[in-house]
Amino acid sequence: MGLGLSNYFDHKIVPLRFKAQQMKNLLLILALALMGSTTILAQNNETIKEVVTVTRVITNNGSQVLVTEEKARTTASGMVMVQGDSIENQNMTEQITVKTDTSALVKNAFQDSLNQAQVLEIKKQRALALKASIELQKLKAEAQKKELEEQYKARLKALEDQKKALMKQPDNELH
């Protein structure tokens, strides 16, 4: 073959094998670097602590009911960083950021019809009890008044009888 194509292809195959070996080594080094960096990065632990508090306040004023809910969210996020590469020479630092958010969720005001009916019934019962108590007090006052009048009349009669008895005595004559 006068063109020398077989020599040409033989010349190109050798560098491809060499490049394949270099590529294989490069991939192994890259894999080792990634595994090493993940162990280094694994020592930085991110922490998130979230506390949510929901406060519900129900105000019952007769038949008017007011419901309010308040949601308070406290988020503490941070990162624990371990520095140093040996077991004896490791220092831990912690960076924490605290964020508080408060929001009113629900404000409802409504009329409680069942409660309204119960309140009206209680008011009626109290009015009837008050009326009965007033009547009872009036009756007691009348009875006490009659008793006092009878005592007054009895005393008055006793005084008159005593006066008459004293008038009948001769000692009480004028000199």
Residue pairs with C-beta under 8 A, 6 or more apart in sequence:
43 81
43 82
44 79
44 80
44 81
44 82
45 79
45 80
46 77
46 78
46 79
46 80
47 76
47 77
47 78
47 79
47 80
48 75
48 76
48 77
49 75
49 76
49 77
50 73
50 74
50 75
50 76
51 73
51 74
51 75
52 71
52 72
52 73
52 74
53 71
53 72
53 73
53 74
54 69
54 70
54 71
54 72
54 105
55 69
55 70
55 71
55 72
56 67
56 68
56 69
57 67
57 68
57 69
57 70
58 65
58 66
58 67
59 65
59 66
59 67
59 68
60 112
60 115
62 115
62 116
62 119
63 111
63 112
63 113
63 115
63 116
63 119
64 109
64 111
64 112
65 108
65 109
65 110
65 111
65 112
65 115
66 107
66 108
66 109
67 106
67 107
67 108
67 109
68 104
68 106
68 107
68 108
69 104
69 105
69 106
69 107
70 102
70 103
70 104
70 105
71 102
71 103
71 104
71 105
72 100
72 101
72 102
73 100
73 101
73 102
74 98
74 99
74 100
74 101
75 98
75 99
75 100
75 101
76 96
76 97
76 98
76 99
77 96
77 97
77 99
78 94
78 95
78 96
78 97
79 94
79 95
80 92
80 93
80 94
81 92
81 93
81 94
81 95
82 90
82 91
82 92
83 90
83 91
83 92
83 93
84 90
84 91
166 172
